[in-house]
Amino acid sequence: MNAVIIDDEKKTRDFIESIIKKFFPEIKILEKASSVKEGITAISIYSPDIVFLDIEMQDGTGFNVLEAITERNFELVFITAYNQYAIKAFKYSAIDYLVKPIDIDDFICSIKRVKSKRNKVINQLINFQVLKENIEKKSPTKLVIPSSKGFEYIKLKDIIRFEADGRYTNIYLINNKKITVSKMLKEFIDYVDEKYFYRTHKSHLINLHFVKMYVKTEGGHIIMKDESQVAIAREKKAEFLKIMENFNLI
C-alpha cells in the first residue's frame, strides 16, 4: 500500500510516519503534504491507496481537498482535533478518524481496518458529503449503516426505534422498514442525540417523536406510532414520564 499524509502540523506528519515505519513497514509513504494545495497535488500525482487527511488546515479544510479530487479511489482516515460533538458526526458517517493527539493503539486499529477492507476487496464508498453535513448541522441528521452490499444512508428523523438482538441491532423505520446491523445497541447510544432518543430498557432505544402513548397497566409499556410495543424498565418510568411531559415535538 502507498500512502499520502496531509496535515499542516509537522509534528503530526512526522508522528504518523514514525508509527507506519515501525508497525506497518509494508506501507510506503509517497508524500507528506502541509497544505490543502500540496495535498491535492500529491493525490493527483501519486494516486495513493490510503490518505491521512487533516480536517482543519491553515489554507482550508480536508473537504476542500476531497472536492478537488475527481477520482476518490483511496481509503481515507481523517485526522481531527475536533470536540466530542464532531466525533459523533464521524461515527454517524461511518468514516475512519483519529483524534489529536493521536493514540498509537487507535492508529494501529485504524490501519488494520483499512487493510482488512482492501484484503476483502470491499469497495468502500466514502460519503464525505454526509460527514460534512453532519459536522455543519447543530445535530447530525443522517446515519450511515455499513451492509453486505455497501452502505445505507438513513435520516435520523425516519428512525422509530432501535432494538437489541444479541450482537445485532434491529432498526425500525417509518413505512414499516426494518434494517438489521451487526453492531450492538450500546454503540448507537453513543451516536444519537439524547434530546430526541431515549433508552427505555437495556434492549430498547426509542425516538421520542414517535411515542404514541404510555400504558400503565401490566407493569407499564410504551406504544409507538407504528403500533409496536416497547418495554420500559421500572426505574426508568418516572424519568420517562417527566421527559415526555416537557418534550416539544419539532
Summary of the structure (lengths in Angstrom):
residues: 250
radius of gyration: 21.1
end to end distance: 47.7
largest distance: 68.1
contacts: 726
relative contact order: 0.08
helix: 38%
strand: 31%
